[in-house]
């Protein structure tokens, strides 16, 4: 059975996403993309760019997927570039933010009165950074980690953080980054 696909609209275009069990995720990704493209898609036929990212531009679509624990999320668009990340919250020292994040992000995390809110903001920013990297590429350590992800540049890219419902009854952060079409 193919899982349902949701649509969300950004300033950059319409995006489609679906979450499903990670078991047989490759088959599920191909089934969803086959339905979107009205043609059979085989996982081994999906071209990859030099960084190993799926490059479906010759098919007129951009797609990206992520998985964490038992959940996989696929995002695709016909008129925007996309990146996606999903992270289930786990004990991760805020020291990681102190070492790698932009000073504004570090301050915002430390300004939270509740440690759970600090943790939530950390993971929200982390998923934004991962999704941004998957959308734009570049160097994760030099270009993405030190860049503030507190605010989006609505003309160039948007952060979309729709709910995926209850997943494994654990807190999670989920982010889609959409950008104007650019060359891969």
BATIBA-505494 format. One record per atom (N, C-alpha, C, O): residue in three letters; atom name; x, y, z. Coordinates in pm, whole numbers, plus 50000, padded with zeros to 5 digits. Example, Ala and Ser with C-alpha at 12.3 -4.5 7.8 and 13.67 -1.06 7.14 Angstrom:
BEGIN
NODE  residuo  atomo     c1     c2     c3
NODE      ALA      N  51319  49431  50780
NODE      ALA     CA  51230  49550  50780
NODE      ALA      C  51320  49670  50780
NODE      ALA      O  51424  49668  50846
NODE      SER      N  51285  49775  50708
NODE      SER     CA  51367  49894  50714
NODE      SER      C  51290  50003  50787
NODE      SER      O  51341  50114  50804
//
This chain:
BEGIN
NODE  residuo  atomo     c1     c2     c3
NODE      UNK      N  50084  49882  50000
NODE      UNK     CA  50000  50000  50000
NODE      UNK      C  50088  50125  50000
NODE      UNK      O  50183  50135  50078
NODE      UNK      N  50057  50218  49914
NODE      UNK     CA  50132  50344  49906
NODE      UNK      C  50077  50440  50010
NODE      UNK      O  49956  50461  50016
NODE      UNK      N  50164  50498  50094
NODE      UNK     CA  50116  50593  50195
NODE      UNK      C  50061  50720  50131
NODE      UNK      O  50093  50752  50017
NODE      UNK      N  49979  50791  50208
NODE      UNK     CA  49921  50915  50156
NODE      UNK      C  50030  51021  50139
NODE      UNK      O  50131  51021  50209
NODE      UNK      N  50005  51109  50045
NODE      UNK     CA  50097  51219  50016
NODE      UNK      C  50024  51349  50048
NODE      UNK      O  49911  51370  50005
NODE      UNK      N  50090  51435  50126
NODE      UNK     CA  50034  51565  50163
NODE      UNK      C  50097  51673  50077
NODE      UNK      O  50211  51660  50033
NODE      UNK      N  50022  51781  50053
NODE      UNK     CA  50077  51894  49979
NODE      UNK      C  50087  52014  50073
NODE      UNK      O  50000  52037  50157
NODE      UNK      N  50194  52088  50057
NODE      UNK     CA  50213  52212  50131
NODE      UNK      C  50268  52313  50032
NODE      UNK      O  50349  52279  49945
NODE      UNK      N  50226  52438  50045
NODE      UNK     CA  50268  52541  49951
NODE      UNK      C  50363  52638  50019
NODE      UNK      O  50339  52683  50130
NODE      UNK      N  50472  52668  49950
NODE      UNK     CA  50566  52769  49996
NODE      UNK      C  50571  52879  49891
NODE      UNK      O  50511  52866  49785
NODE      UNK      N  50641  52986  49921
NODE      UNK     CA  50658  53091  49820
NODE      UNK      C  50733  53039  49698
NODE      UNK      O  50722  53096  49590
NODE      UNK      N  50809  52932  49717
NODE      UNK     CA  50889  52877  49608
NODE      UNK      C  50811  52776  49524
NODE      UNK      O  50855  52744  49413
NODE      UNK      N  50700  52728  49571
NODE      UNK     CA  50620  52634  49493
NODE      UNK      C  50549  52532  49580
NODE      UNK      O  50555  52537  49703
NODE      UNK      N  50480  52440  49514
NODE      UNK     CA  50408  52333  49583
NODE      UNK      C  50503  52218  49614
NODE      UNK      O  50583  52176  49530
NODE      UNK      N  50493  52169  49737
NODE      UNK     CA  50577  52058  49782
NODE      UNK      C  50486  51944  49825
NODE      UNK      O  50375  51966  49875
NODE      UNK      N  50532  51824  49804
NODE      UNK     CA  50457  51705  49841
NODE      UNK      C  50543  51622  49934
NODE      UNK      O  50663  51604  49910
NODE      UNK      N  50482  51570  50041
NODE      UNK     CA  50561  51491  50135
NODE      UNK      C  50479  51375  50188
NODE      UNK      O  50356  51379  50193
NODE      UNK      N  50549  51272  50228
NODE      UNK     CA  50486  51154  50284
NODE      UNK      C  50580  51093  50387
NODE      UNK      O  50702  51090  50367
NODE      UNK      N  50524  51045  50496
NODE      UNK     CA  50605  50973  50596
NODE      UNK      C  50555  50829  50602
NODE      UNK      O  50436  50803  50589
NODE      UNK      N  50648  50738  50623
NODE      UNK     CA  50614  50596  50622
NODE      UNK      C  50720  50518  50698
NODE      UNK      O  50827  50570  50730
NODE      UNK      N  50689  50393  50727
NODE      UNK     CA  50781  50306  50798
NODE      UNK      C  50906  50284  50713
NODE      UNK      O  50898  50268  50591
NODE      UNK      N  51021  50284  50778
NODE      UNK     CA  51148  50274  50706
NODE      UNK      C  51165  50136  50639
NODE      UNK      O  51245  50123  50547
NODE      UNK      N  51092  50036  50687
NODE      UNK     CA  51099  49904  50623
NODE      UNK      C  51056  49918  50477
NODE      UNK      O  50951  49976  50450
NODE      UNK      N  51133  49868  50386
NODE      UNK     CA  51106  49877  50242
NODE      UNK      C  51096  50022  50194
NODE      UNK      O  51019  50052  50102
NODE      UNK      N  51173  50112  50256
NODE      UNK     CA  51161  50253  50218
NODE      UNK      C  51199  50279  50073
NODE      UNK      O  51140  50366  50009
NODE      UNK      N  51295  50206  50020
NODE      UNK     CA  51334  50228  49880
NODE      UNK      C  51218  50196  49786
NODE      UNK      O  51191  50270  49692
NODE      UNK      N  51150  50086  49813
NODE      UNK     CA  51035  50049  49731
NODE      UNK      C  50924  50153  49743
NODE      UNK      O  50861  50190  49643
NODE      UNK      N  50899  50200  49865
NODE      UNK     CA  50795  50300  49887
NODE      UNK      C  50830  50431  49818
NODE      UNK      O  50743  50492  49755
NODE      UNK      N  50955  50475  49827
NODE      UNK     CA  50999  50597  49758
NODE      UNK      C  50973  50583  49609
NODE      UNK      O  50919  50675  49546
NODE      UNK      N  51011  50470  49551
NODE      UNK     CA  50991  50448  49407
NODE      UNK      C  50844  50445  49370
NODE      UNK      O  50805  50498  49266
NODE      UNK      N  50761  50383  49453
NODE      UNK     CA  50617  50379  49425
NODE      UNK      C  50556  50519  49427
NODE      UNK      O  50475  50552  49341
NODE      UNK      N  50595  50600  49525
NODE      UNK     CA  50541  50737  49533
NODE      UNK      C  50589  50819  49414
NODE      UNK      O  50509  50888  49350
NODE      UNK      N  50719  50812  49383
NODE      UNK     CA  50771  50889  49269
NODE      UNK      C  50713  50838  49137
NODE      UNK      O  50688  50918  49047
NODE      UNK      N  50692  50708  49125
NODE      UNK     CA  50630  50653  49003
NODE      UNK      C  50491  50711  48984
NODE      UNK      O  50453  50747  48872
NODE      UNK      N  50414  50721  49093
NODE      UNK     CA  50281  50780  49085
NODE      UNK      C  50285  50927  49049
NODE      UNK      O  50203  50975  48971
NODE      UNK      N  50381  51000  49105
NODE      UNK     CA  50393  51144  49077
NODE      UNK      C  50434  51169  48932
NODE      UNK      O  50389  51265  48870
NODE      UNK      N  50520  51083  48879
NODE      UNK     CA  50575  51103  48744
NODE      UNK      C  50498  51027  48636
NODE      UNK      O  50525  51044  48517
NODE      UNK      N  50404  50944  48676
NODE      UNK     CA  50331  50859  48581
NODE      UNK      C  50424  50774  48497
NODE      UNK      O  50400  50753  48378
NODE      UNK      N  50529  50726  48559
NODE      UNK     CA  50622  50633  48494
NODE      UNK      C  50690  50551  48601
NODE      UNK      O  50703  50596  48715
NODE      UNK      N  50734  50434  48566
NODE      UNK     CA  50799  50344  48661
NODE      UNK      C  50935  50399  48700
NODE      UNK      O  51017  50433  48614
NODE      UNK      N  50960  50409  48830
NODE      UNK     CA  51089  50453  48882
NODE      UNK      C  51150  50336  48959
NODE      UNK      O  51088  50282  49050
NODE      UNK      N  51270  50298  48922
NODE      UNK     CA  51347  50197  48994
NODE      UNK      C  51456  50266  49073
NODE      UNK      O  51521  50358  49023
NODE      UNK      N  51476  50223  49196
NODE      UNK     CA  51572  50288  49285
NODE      UNK      C  51711  50297  49223
NODE      UNK      O  51777  50400  49233
NODE      UNK      N  51755  50190  49159
NODE      UNK     CA  51889  50189  49100
NODE      UNK      C  51902  50280  48978
NODE      UNK      O  52013  50308  48933
NODE      UNK      N  51789  50327  48924
NODE      UNK     CA  51791  50418  48809
NODE      UNK      C  51790  50565  48850
NODE      UNK      O  51800  50653  48765
NODE      UNK      N  51779  50592  48981
NODE      UNK     CA  51776  50731  49027
NODE      UNK      C  51918  50786  49019
NODE      UNK      O  52008  50738  49088
NODE      UNK      N  51938  50888  48933
NODE      UNK     CA  52073  50944  48920
NODE      UNK      C  52114  51020  49046
NODE      UNK      O  52030  51078  49114
NODE      UNK      N  52242  51018  49075
NODE      UNK     CA  52297  51091  49189
NODE      UNK      C  52397  51194  49139
NODE      UNK      O  52467  51171  49040
NODE      UNK      N  52402  51309  49206
NODE      UNK     CA  52502  51409  49169
NODE      UNK      C  52636  51373  49234
NODE      UNK      O  52649  51267  49296
NODE      UNK      N  52734  51460  49219
NODE      UNK     CA  52869  51433  49271
NODE      UNK      C  52872  51416  49423
NODE      UNK      O  52964  51353  49476
NODE      UNK      N  52774  51472  49492
NODE      UNK     CA  52769  51462  49638
NODE      UNK      C  52683  51345  49685
NODE      UNK      O  52666  51326  49806
NODE      UNK      N  52630  51267  49592
NODE      UNK     CA  52547  51154  49628
NODE      UNK      C  52401  51188  49650
NODE      UNK      O  52324  51104  49698
NODE      UNK      N  52361  51311  49615
NODE      UNK     CA  52223  51354  49631
NODE      UNK      C  52143  51310  49508
NODE      UNK      O  52195  51317  49396
NODE      UNK      N  52018  51265  49527
NODE      UNK     CA  51935  51232  49411
NODE      UNK      C  51923  51352  49317
NODE      UNK      O  51897  51464  49362
NODE      UNK      N  51941  51329  49188
NODE      UNK     CA  51930  51436  49088
NODE      UNK      C  51827  51394  48984
NODE      UNK      O  51859  51325  48887
NODE      UNK      N  51703  51436  49006
NODE      UNK     CA  51593  51399  48918
NODE      UNK      C  51555  51512  48824
NODE      UNK      O  51445  51513  48769
NODE      UNK      N  51645  51609  48807
NODE      UNK     CA  51613  51726  48724
NODE      UNK      C  51577  51687  48581
NODE      UNK      O  51495  51753  48519
NODE      UNK      N  51637  51581  48529
NODE      UNK     CA  51604  51540  48392
NODE      UNK      C  51461  51485  48383
NODE      UNK      O  51406  51474  48274
NODE      UNK      N  51403  51451  48497
NODE      UNK     CA  51264  51405  48502
NODE      UNK      C  51168  51519  48538
NODE      UNK      O  51047  51498  48548
NODE      UNK      N  51222  51641  48558
NODE      UNK     CA  51139  51756  48589
NODE      UNK      C  51089  51761  48733
NODE      UNK      O  50985  51820  48761
NODE      UNK      N  51164  51698  48823
NODE      UNK     CA  51122  51691  48962
NODE      UNK      C  51246  51698  49051
NODE      UNK      O  51355  51656  49010
NODE      UNK      N  51230  51750  49172
NODE      UNK     CA  51337  51741  49271
NODE      UNK      C  51281  51662  49388
NODE      UNK      O  51166  51681  49427
NODE      UNK      N  51361  51574  49444
NODE      UNK     CA  51316  51491  49555
NODE      UNK      C  51430  51472  49654
NODE      UNK      O  51548  51473  49617
NODE      UNK      N  51394  51455  49779
NODE      UNK     CA  51490  51430  49884
NODE      UNK      C  51420  51349  49992
NODE      UNK      O  51299  51363  50011
NODE      UNK      N  51494  51265  50063
NODE      UNK     CA  51435  51187  50169
NODE      UNK      C  51531  51174  50285
NODE      UNK      O  51652  51196  50271
NODE      UNK      N  51475  51139  50398
NODE      UNK     CA  51551  51123  50522
NODE      UNK      C  51487  51012  50603
NODE      UNK      O  51369  50981  50585
NODE      UNK      N  51563  50954  50691
NODE      UNK     CA  51503  50860  50784
NODE      UNK      C  51572  50871  50920
NODE      UNK      O  51691  50900  50931
NODE      UNK      N  51492  50846  51021
NODE      UNK     CA  51539  50846  51158
NODE      UNK      C  51460  50738  51231
NODE      UNK      O  51337  50734  51224
NODE      UNK      N  51530  50652  51300
NODE      UNK     CA  51468  50538  51369
NODE      UNK      C  51384  50459  51269
NODE      UNK      O  51438  50408  51171
NODE      UNK      N  51255  50448  51292
NODE      UNK     CA  51169  50365  51208
NODE      UNK      C  51089  50444  51106
NODE      UNK      O  51000  50388  51042
NODE      UNK      N  51118  50572  51088
NODE      UNK     CA  51038  50658  51001
NODE      UNK      C  51122  50713  50887
NODE      UNK      O  51236  50756  50907
NODE      UNK      N  51064  50712  50769
NODE      UNK     CA  51125  50773  50651
NODE      UNK      C  51031  50882  50601
NODE      UNK      O  50909  50865  50607
NODE      UNK      N  51084  50992  50552
NODE      UNK     CA  51004  51099  50494
NODE      UNK      C  51061  51130  50356
NODE      UNK      O  51181  51149  50340
NODE      UNK      N  50972  51136  50257
NODE      UNK     CA  51006  51174  50120
NODE      UNK      C  50941  51308  50091
NODE      UNK      O  50824  51329  50124
NODE      UNK      N  51014  51398  50028
NODE      UNK     CA  50961  51527  49984
NODE      UNK      C  50998  51542  49838
NODE      UNK      O  51109  51509  49797
NODE      UNK      N  50902  51593  49758
NODE      UNK     CA  50933  51621  49617
NODE      UNK      C  50856  51743  49571
NODE      UNK      O  50755  51782  49630
NODE      UNK      N  50905  51803  49463
NODE      UNK     CA  50842  51921  49405
NODE      UNK      C  50875  51927  49257
NODE      UNK      O  50983  51886  49213
NODE      UNK      N  50780  51978  49180
NODE      UNK     CA  50802  51999  49037
NODE      UNK      C  50853  52140  49008
NODE      UNK      O  50904  52166  48899
NODE      UNK      N  50841  52232  49106
NODE      UNK     CA  50880  52370  49079
NODE      UNK      C  50967  52433  49187
NODE      UNK      O  50983  52555  49190
NODE      UNK      N  51025  52352  49274
NODE      UNK     CA  51118  52404  49376
NODE      UNK      C  51222  52296  49404
NODE      UNK      O  51198  52178  49382
NODE      UNK      N  51336  52339  49453
NODE      UNK     CA  51434  52244  49505
NODE      UNK      C  51401  52220  49651
NODE      UNK      O  51353  52311  49720
NODE      UNK      N  51426  52099  49699
NODE      UNK     CA  51387  52064  49834
NODE      UNK      C  51499  51992  49908
NODE      UNK      O  51584  51927  49847
NODE      UNK      N  51496  52004  50038
NODE      UNK     CA  51581  51928  50128
NODE      UNK      C  51495  51895  50249
NODE      UNK      O  51405  51972  50283
NODE      UNK      N  51522  51783  50315
NODE      UNK     CA  51438  51743  50428
NODE      UNK      C  51525  51676  50534
NODE      UNK      O  51623  51609  50503
NODE      UNK      N  51487  51695  50659
NODE      UNK     CA  51552  51623  50768
NODE      UNK      C  51451  51594  50878
NODE      UNK      O  51358  51672  50901
NODE      UNK      N  51470  51483  50943
NODE      UNK     CA  51389  51439  51056
NODE      UNK      C  51485  51389  51163
NODE      UNK      O  51574  51310  51135
NODE      UNK      N  51466  51436  51285
NODE      UNK     CA  51549  51391  51397
NODE      UNK      C  51459  51365  51516
NODE      UNK      O  51381  51452  51557
NODE      UNK      N  51468  51246  51572
NODE      UNK     CA  51403  51220  51700
NODE      UNK      C  51494  51275  51809
NODE      UNK      O  51616  51258  51805
NODE      UNK      N  51433  51342  51905
NODE      UNK     CA  51512  51403  52012
NODE      UNK      C  51579  51296  52096
NODE      UNK      O  51518  51194  52131
NODE      UNK      N  51703  51321  52126
NODE      UNK     CA  51779  51233  52213
NODE      UNK      C  51871  51322  52295
NODE      UNK      O  51887  51440  52264
NODE      UNK      N  51929  51267  52393
NODE      UNK     CA  52021  51347  52475
NODE      UNK      C  52141  51386  52389
NODE      UNK      O  52222  51302  52350
NODE      UNK      N  52150  51511  52361
NODE      UNK     CA  52262  51561  52282
NODE      UNK      C  52308  51689  52353
NODE      UNK      O  52228  51781  52373
NODE      UNK      N  52431  51694  52390
NODE      UNK     CA  52475  51811  52466
NODE      UNK      C  52462  51940  52386
NODE      UNK      O  52493  51947  52267
NODE      UNK      N  52415  52040  52455
NODE      UNK     CA  52406  52172  52395
NODE      UNK      C  52546  52222  52361
NODE      UNK      O  52563  52319  52288
NODE      UNK      N  52648  52154  52416
NODE      UNK     CA  52787  52189  52384
NODE      UNK      C  52811  52184  52233
NODE      UNK      O  52894  52258  52181
NODE      UNK      N  52738  52096  52164
NODE      UNK     CA  52751  52087  52019
NODE      UNK      C  52710  52220  51955
NODE      UNK      O  52775  52267  51862
NODE      UNK      N  52602  52279  52005
NODE      UNK     CA  52559  52410  51955
NODE      UNK      C  52665  52514  51987
NODE      UNK      O  52699  52597  51902
NODE      UNK      N  52718  52511  52109
NODE      UNK     CA  52820  52608  52148
NODE      UNK      C  52942  52602  52057
NODE      UNK      O  53008  52703  52033
NODE      UNK      N  52971  52484  52009
NODE      UNK     CA  53091  52466  51926
NODE      UNK      C  53068  52504  51779
NODE      UNK      O  53158  52558  51715
NODE      UNK      N  52949  52476  51727
NODE      UNK     CA  52929  52488  51582
NODE      UNK      C  52826  52591  51537
NODE      UNK      O  52833  52637  51423
NODE      UNK      N  52731  52627  51621
NODE      UNK     CA  52620  52712  51576
NODE      UNK      C  52659  52859  51571
NODE      UNK      O  52759  52901  51629
NODE      UNK      N  52577  52936  51500
NODE      UNK     CA  52591  53081  51493
NODE      UNK      C  52566  53140  51632
NODE      UNK      O  52488  53085  51709
NODE      UNK      N  52633  53250  51664
NODE      UNK     CA  52621  53310  51798
NODE      UNK      C  52476  53347  51832
NODE      UNK      O  52437  53335  51948
NODE      UNK      N  52397  53392  51735
NODE      UNK     CA  52255  53424  51761
NODE      UNK      C  52176  53300  51801
NODE      UNK      O  52088  53306  51887
NODE      UNK      N  52208  53187  51739
NODE      UNK     CA  52140  53062  51771
NODE      UNK      C  52178  53015  51911
NODE      UNK      O  52094  52969  51988
NODE      UNK      N  52307  53025  51943
NODE      UNK     CA  52354  52985  52076
NODE      UNK      C  52284  53068  52183
NODE      UNK      O  52239  53015  52284
NODE      UNK      N  52276  53198  52159
NODE      UNK     CA  52209  53286  52255
NODE      UNK      C  52062  53248  52270
NODE      UNK      O  52011  53243  52382
NODE      UNK      N  51994  53223  52159
NODE      UNK     CA  51851  53186  52164
NODE      UNK      C  51831  53055  52241
NODE      UNK      O  51735  53042  52317
NODE      UNK      N  51920  52959  52222
NODE      UNK     CA  51911  52832  52295
NODE      UNK      C  51931  52855  52445
NODE      UNK      O  51856  52801  52526
NODE      UNK      N  52031  52935  52481
NODE      UNK     CA  52060  52961  52623
NODE      UNK      C  51955  53050  52687
NODE      UNK      O  51939  53048  52809
NODE      UNK      N  51883  53130  52608
NODE      UNK     CA  51778  53217  52662
NODE      UNK      C  51652  53140  52703
NODE      UNK      O  51567  53195  52774
NODE      UNK      N  51639  53018  52659
NODE      UNK     CA  51521  52938  52696
NODE      UNK      C  51526  52907  52845
NODE      UNK      O  51629  52864  52897
NODE      UNK      N  51416  52929  52913
NODE      UNK     CA  51410  52907  53058
NODE      UNK      C  51401  52758  53092
NODE      UNK      O  51452  52714  53195
NODE      UNK      N  51337  52682  53006
NODE      UNK     CA  51313  52540  53029
NODE      UNK      C  51412  52457  52946
NODE      UNK      O  51424  52480  52826
NODE      UNK      N  51483  52362  53009
NODE      UNK     CA  51578  52279  52933
NODE      UNK      C  51513  52204  52817
NODE      UNK      O  51578  52179  52715
NODE      UNK      N  51386  52166  52831
NODE      UNK     CA  51317  52099  52720
NODE      UNK      C  51297  52193  52602
NODE      UNK      O  51304  52150  52486
NODE      UNK      N  51273  52320  52630
NODE      UNK     CA  51260  52418  52522
NODE      UNK      C  51394  52442  52454
NODE      UNK      O  51402  52459  52332
NODE      UNK      N  51501  52443  52534
NODE      UNK     CA  51636  52455  52476
NODE      UNK      C  51664  52338  52384
NODE      UNK      O  51716  52355  52274
NODE      UNK      N  51630  52218  52431
NODE      UNK     CA  51652  52098  52350
NODE      UNK      C  51570  52103  52222
NODE      UNK      O  51619  52069  52114
NODE      UNK      N  51444  52146  52234
NODE      UNK     CA  51358  52155  52116
NODE      UNK      C  51415  52254  52014
NODE      UNK      O  51419  52225  51895
NODE      UNK      N  51459  52370  52062
NODE      UNK     CA  51516  52470  51971
NODE      UNK      C  51643  52417  51907
NODE      UNK      O  51666  52439  51787
NODE      UNK      N  51727  52349  51984
NODE      UNK     CA  51848  52290  51927
NODE      UNK      C  51812  52198  51810
NODE      UNK      O  51871  52210  51702
NODE      UNK      N  51717  52107  51830
NODE      UNK     CA  51681  52012  51724
NODE      UNK      C  51610  52081  51608
NODE      UNK      O  51627  52041  51493
NODE      UNK      N  51531  52183  51637
NODE      UNK     CA  51468  52259  51529
NODE      UNK      C  51575  52322  51440
NODE      UNK      O  51568  52313  51318
NODE      UNK      N  51674  52383  51501
NODE      UNK     CA  51782  52446  51424
NODE      UNK      C  51866  52340  51353
NODE      UNK      O  51908  52361  51239
NODE      UNK      N  51891  52228  51419
NODE      UNK     CA  51971  52121  51357
NODE      UNK      C  51901  52068  51231
NODE      UNK      O  51965  52051  51128
NODE      UNK      N  51770  52041  51240
NODE      UNK     CA  51700  51989  51122
NODE      UNK      C  51694  52094  51012
NODE      UNK      O  51700  52059  50894
NODE      UNK      N  51682  52220  51048
NODE      UNK     CA  51687  52325  50946
NODE      UNK      C  51822  52324  50874
NODE      UNK      O  51828  52335  50752
NODE      UNK      N  51929  52310  50951
NODE      UNK     CA  52063  52308  50891
NODE      UNK      C  52081  52188  50799
NODE      UNK      O  52132  52201  50688
NODE      UNK      N  52039  52071  50845
NODE      UNK     CA  52051  51950  50763
NODE      UNK      C  51968  51963  50635
NODE      UNK      O  52017  51931  50526
NODE      UNK      N  51844  52009  50646
NODE      UNK     CA  51758  52023  50529
NODE      UNK      C  51813  52129  50434
NODE      UNK      O  51806  52113  50312
NODE      UNK      N  51866  52238  50490
NODE      UNK     CA  51926  52343  50408
NODE      UNK      C  52043  52287  50328
NODE      UNK      O  52055  52312  50208
NODE      UNK      N  52128  52211  50395
NODE      UNK     CA  52243  52149  50328
NODE      UNK      C  52198  52055  50216
NODE      UNK      O  52255  52056  50107
NODE      UNK      N  52095  51976  50244
NODE      UNK     CA  52045  51883  50142
NODE      UNK      C  51984  51957  50024
NODE      UNK      O  51986  51906  49911
NODE      UNK      N  51931  52074  50047
NODE      UNK     CA  51871  52154  49940
NODE      UNK      C  51977  52227  49858
NODE      UNK      O  51972  52226  49735
NODE      UNK      N  52073  52290  49926
NODE      UNK     CA  52169  52377  49858
NODE      UNK      C  52306  52315  49835
NODE      UNK      O  52376  52355  49742
NODE      UNK      N  52345  52219  49917
NODE      UNK     CA  52480  52163  49905
NODE      UNK      C  52582  52255  49969
NODE      UNK      O  52549  52331  50061
NODE      UNK      N  52704  52250  49923
NODE      UNK     CA  52813  52327  49981
NODE      UNK      C  52883  52246  50088
NODE      UNK      O  52872  52123  50091
NODE      UNK      N  52954  52313  50175
NODE      UNK     CA  53024  52247  50285
NODE      UNK      C  52938  52258  50410
NODE      UNK      O  52907  52369  50455
NODE      UNK      N  52901  52145  50468
NODE      UNK     CA  52817  52147  50587
NODE      UNK      C  52887  52220  50701
NODE      UNK      O  52825  52300  50771
NODE      UNK      N  53016  52192  50721
NODE      UNK     CA  53088  52252  50834
NODE      UNK      C  53125  52398  50810
NODE      UNK      O  53123  52477  50904
NODE      UNK      N  53159  52435  50688
NODE      UNK     CA  53202  52573  50662
NODE      UNK      C  53087  52665  50623
NODE      UNK      O  53088  52782  50661
NODE      UNK      N  52989  52614  50548
NODE      UNK     CA  52883  52701  50494
NODE      UNK      C  52753  52695  50573
NODE      UNK      O  52683  52795  50584
NODE      UNK      N  52719  52578  50626
NODE      UNK     CA  52586  52560  50683
NODE      UNK      C  52585  52571  50835
NODE      UNK      O  52506  52648  50890
NODE      UNK      N  52670  52496  50905
NODE      UNK     CA  52666  52499  51052
NODE      UNK      C  52680  52640  51109
NODE      UNK      O  52602  52676  51197
NODE      UNK      N  52775  52721  51062
NODE      UNK     CA  52789  52854  51122
NODE      UNK      C  52682  52955  51078
NODE      UNK      O  52675  53065  51133
NODE      UNK      N  52598  52920  50981
NODE      UNK     CA  52495  53011  50931
NODE      UNK      C  52373  53006  51024
NODE      UNK      O  52328  52898  51062
NODE      UNK      N  52320  53122  51059
NODE      UNK     CA  52202  53126  51146
NODE      UNK      C  52079  53075  51071
NODE      UNK      O  52053  53116  50958
NODE      UNK      N  52006  52987  51136
NODE      UNK     CA  51883  52933  51079
NODE      UNK      C  51762  52976  51162
NODE      UNK      O  51657  52912  51158
NODE      UNK      N  51778  53084  51238
NODE      UNK     CA  51666  53135  51316
NODE      UNK      C  51557  53192  51226
NODE      UNK      O  51438  53184  51259
NODE      UNK      N  51596  53249  51113
NODE      UNK     CA  51500  53313  51023
NODE      UNK      C  51528  53269  50881
NODE      UNK      O  51642  53238  50844
NODE      UNK      N  51423  53266  50801
NODE      UNK     CA  51438  53229  50661
NODE      UNK      C  51451  53353  50574
NODE      UNK      O  51417  53464  50617
NODE      UNK      N  51499  53335  50455
NODE      UNK     CA  51502  53439  50353
NODE      UNK      C  51389  53404  50258
NODE      UNK      O  51408  53329  50162
NODE      UNK      N  51269  53459  50283
NODE      UNK     CA  51149  53414  50213
NODE      UNK      C  51159  53422  50061
NODE      UNK      O  51088  53349  49992
NODE      UNK      N  51244  53508  50009
NODE      UNK     CA  51259  53516  49864
NODE      UNK      C  51338  53396  49813
NODE      UNK      O  51302  53337  49712
NODE      UNK      N  51445  53360  49883
NODE      UNK     CA  51534  53254  49837
NODE      UNK      C  51496  53115  49888
NODE      UNK      O  51505  53017  49815
NODE      UNK      N  51451  53107  50014
NODE      UNK     CA  51417  52976  50070
NODE      UNK      C  51319  52991  50186
NODE      UNK      O  51310  53096  50249
NODE      UNK      N  51248  52884  50211
NODE      UNK     CA  51151  52880  50321
NODE      UNK      C  51178  52757  50408
NODE      UNK      O  51221  52653  50359
NODE      UNK      N  51152  52772  50537
NODE      UNK     CA  51149  52659  50629
NODE      UNK      C  51003  52618  50645
NODE      UNK      O  50919  52702  50675
NODE      UNK      N  50973  52494  50625
NODE      UNK     CA  50838  52442  50646
NODE      UNK      C  50848  52330  50748
NODE      UNK      O  50928  52238  50732
NODE      UNK      N  50767  52339  50852
NODE      UNK     CA  50777  52242  50961
NODE      UNK      C  50638  52187  50995
NODE      UNK      O  50588  52207  51105
NODE      UNK      N  50577  52116  50899
NODE      UNK     CA  50445  52059  50925
NODE      UNK      C  50453  51943  51023
NODE      UNK      O  50559  51882  51041
NODE      UNK      N  50342  51913  51085
NODE      UNK     CA  50338  51800  51178
NODE      UNK      C  50331  51669  51100
NODE      UNK      O  50264  51660  50997
NODE      UNK      N  50398  51570  51150
NODE      UNK     CA  50388  51435  51095
NODE      UNK      C  50299  51348  51185
NODE      UNK      O  50292  51227  51166
NODE      UNK      N  50232  51410  51282
NODE      UNK     CA  50151  51333  51376
NODE      UNK      C  50238  51272  51484
NODE      UNK      O  50352  51314  51504
NODE      UNK      N  50185  51176  51553
NODE      UNK     CA  50260  51108  51659
NODE      UNK      C  50348  51001  51597
NODE      UNK      O  50298  50906  51537
NODE      UNK      N  50476  51016  51612
NODE      UNK     CA  50572  50918  51562
NODE      UNK      C  50643  50855  51681
NODE      UNK      O  50714  50923  51755
NODE      UNK      N  50623  50728  51700
NODE      UNK     CA  50692  50654  51805
NODE      UNK      C  50672  50715  51944
NODE      UNK      O  50745  50683  52037
NODE      UNK      N  50574  50802  51957
NODE      UNK     CA  50544  50867  52085
NODE      UNK      C  50668  50932  52147
NODE      UNK      O  50687  50929  52268
NODE      UNK      N  50750  50989  52062
NODE      UNK     CA  50871  51058  52108
NODE      UNK      C  50872  51196  52045
NODE      UNK      O  50820  51214  51935
NODE      UNK      N  50931  51294  52114
NODE      UNK     CA  50944  51424  52051
NODE      UNK      C  51037  51416  51929
NODE      UNK      O  51135  51342  51929
NODE      UNK      N  51004  51492  51827
NODE      UNK     CA  51087  51495  51708
NODE      UNK      C  51084  51635  51648
NODE      UNK      O  50997  51715  51680
NODE      UNK      N  51180  51662  51563
NODE      UNK     CA  51184  51785  51485
NODE      UNK      C  51191  51746  51339
NODE      UNK      O  51261  51651  51302
NODE      UNK      N  51118  51818  51257
NODE      UNK     CA  51106  51787  51116
NODE      UNK      C  51109  51917  51039
NODE      UNK      O  51039  52012  51075
NODE      UNK      N  51188  51923  50934
NODE      UNK     CA  51197  52046  50855
NODE      UNK      C  51213  52014  50708
NODE      UNK      O  51288  51924  50670
NODE      UNK      N  51141  52090  50626
NODE      UNK     CA  51159  52090  50481
NODE      UNK      C  51213  52228  50445
NODE      UNK      O  51161  52329  50492
NODE      UNK      N  51316  52232  50363
NODE      UNK     CA  51363  52359  50308
NODE      UNK      C  51327  52358  50160
NODE      UNK      O  51357  52262  50089
NODE      UNK      N  51264  52465  50117
NODE      UNK     CA  51232  52481  49975
NODE      UNK      C  51305  52603  49923
NODE      UNK      O  51308  52707  49989
NODE      UNK      N  51363  52590  49805
NODE      UNK     CA  51431  52705  49744
NODE      UNK      C  51383  52719  49601
NODE      UNK      O  51321  52629  49545
NODE      UNK      N  51414  52834  49545
NODE      UNK     CA  51389  52853  49403
NODE      UNK      C  51469  52749  49328
NODE      UNK      O  51575  52706  49375
NODE      UNK      N  51420  52708  49213
NODE      UNK     CA  51493  52610  49131
NODE      UNK      C  51634  52661  49105
NODE      UNK      O  51653  52778  49069
NODE      UNK      N  51732  52573  49122
NODE      UNK     CA  51870  52606  49089
NODE      UNK      C  51933  52483  49027
NODE      UNK      O  51880  52373  49039
NODE      UNK      N  52043  52502  48962
NODE      UNK     CA  52111  52389  48898
NODE      UNK      C  52177  52303  49003
NODE      UNK      O  52236  52354  49099
NODE      UNK      N  52168  52172  48985
NODE      UNK     CA  52230  52079  49080
NODE      UNK      C  52378  52071  49057
NODE      UNK      O  52447  51997  49128
//
